[in-house]
């Protein structure tokens, strides 16, 4: 078991006496707070705190982080309060401990919600101080090392969360060593059988390759020495989880994994990295398609190295990684390597680090996401380790997660380009926005000023960035529509009362309406939004209370109809005309009204006016507020096609669908979708979605279909 003296010995070389005293004080405080507590494994609880602090010391963390590591569980698992901790150790240590403390109570009791909220809390805390995640990762590693003492269900849950969230975060921050340890520890519990299978495959291969690797190592070392290139050479075995991911990704068998063993060459400069590569390629044949230059084009987590795969005289393949000492340090420790600098330089170094910029952008997108489970799913998508590299026409490299579309690319370039995207050119060929991109694609986004984001784009967007901006734009449009309708409702309400509200009386009026409706109203736009969305109703009784005049609303046209009249066109008969399906009006999906049939309008909360056919079952029998219904008529100048749904029943006759198709085509209709079902040898039915001009057109089609002798009935859905 780790002792406090082990940690102090590691710190003594770089810490002052006062810093060492801080660690001693944190140890004593944690020991008293956790006194008598025992972990599931039977070990004293303090042993866990010491293990976490020891890992942080190994990572080269500063005194504050190591002290917070010793104290990281005192708020969650003891009676110590945040103010007490801050009083004893200051604001900085207390802030770090609070950042890694799970939420003890969440309004919704669902375990998934608690997990999501706790993860969200940690992610947001990371952007304030990245040391929060260093403590969390060390905590997670030791928890995984002692996971055997927990029930199997909890083991799998913690292990899966590690693979989904914490290992990918370590990867994004360039912390290769931590990421590898998290993955292999978690993999043992997520799929223990597969883990054992991989281990049993690797062990004999390790012995087989040992002689070859030592031979190649000696040969490379000799070449480097002869050419005065300083080189430190070691070899490593591909990790179990890395093998598993490769098998899954490439859909191959164990025998097809050729890079189980790899050599690593560390030299003193970028120039010597390329010189070493040239010498290795001269001595051994290599696989050109396996060469990767991550020095010229670093990974998003800033990993840099040269990767090549050579073929030995024994026809065996080995991967060789070539990097400088600084590159190696960053590959192993990532952003944590900055803590080896002086504390005064840390923030300046981190401020411009791309990995932190990515993290802050991610959190900005998530802060508006109210649903914690949606947040967790979005985070998992953004942390997908498999990435693609695509190019703008000017050669700029854009990194996207595997599975991203041209639409995701558009939003990655700029929000405005995404909002007005009309299509794409991929490798100089026209393509749709839903086209999935692959590494090497050159992508250009075509934009049109009068094209705007549609809700269907959410089915195309893969990245949370694109989905966030699409959702935000749609919400802004909805709010704008609500405010427009709400203004008219308020205008008609004032008109019906003969009222005019002086500017200086608006705050008092809003306060009064807020008390009556329990709506948080900070300004008039808030009131208009609530009115337009239907969240506030201006009933006669409520109007009486608002204006305190006691007079009745005029008996003229209903207030709602007046409002609708002001935002739509009117026919000569005084009915509201449907001139287009734009702005505040849309056709109801429940009944798909067709031009020419009787229709009504319904003021839908937050969605403007929905047009329904009078025959609609929802209108006839649904739980509606009847005061929100009003008569409408079709504008005869309205152009376009409409969709009608038909259900035909008849005899199960070969060629019946062909007859139906011929009739519809002859009459100028268009079949969007057809579904044929057979019940017995004698009976069946066909469901159709048709594109037609108007109700008369549909009725003509129905009449002709009934003339087909095998059809017994045709009804509209």
Secondary structure, 3 states (H helix, E strand, C coil): CCCHHHHHHHHHCCCCHHHHHHHHHHHHHHHHHCCCCECCCCCEHHHHHHHHHHHHHHCCCCHHHHHHHHHCCHHHHCCCCHHHHHHHHCHHHHHHHHHHCCCCCCCCCCHHHHHHHHHHHHHHHHHHCCHHHHHHHHHHHHHHHCHHHCCHHHHHHHHHHHHHHHHHHHHHCCCHHHHHHHHHHHHHHHCHHHHHHHHHHHHHHHHHHHHHHHHHHHHHHHHHHHCCCCCEEEEEECCHHHHHHHHHHHCCCHHHCCCCEEEEEEECCHHHHHHHHHHHHHHCEECHHHCEECCCCCCCCCCCCEEEEEECCCCCEEEEEEEEHHHHHHHHHHHHHHHHCCHHHHHHHHHCCHHHHHHHHHHHHHHCCCCHHHHHHHHHHHCCCCEEEEECCCCCEEEEECCCEHHHHHHHHCHHHHHCEEEEEECCEEECCCCECCCCCEEEEEECCCCCCCHHHHHCCCCHHHHHHHHHHHHHHHHHHHHHHHHHHHHHHHHHHCCCCCHHHHHHHHHHHHHHHCCCCCCHHHHHHHHHHCCCCCCHHHHHHHHCCCCCCCCCCCHHHHHHHHHCEECCCCCEEECCCCCCEEECCCCCCCCCCCEEEEEECCCEEEEEECCCHHHHHCCCCHHHEEEEEECCCCCCCEEEEEEEEEECCCCHHHHHHHHHHHCCCEEEEEEEEECCCCEEEEEEEEEECCHHHHHHHHHHHCCCCCEEEEEEC
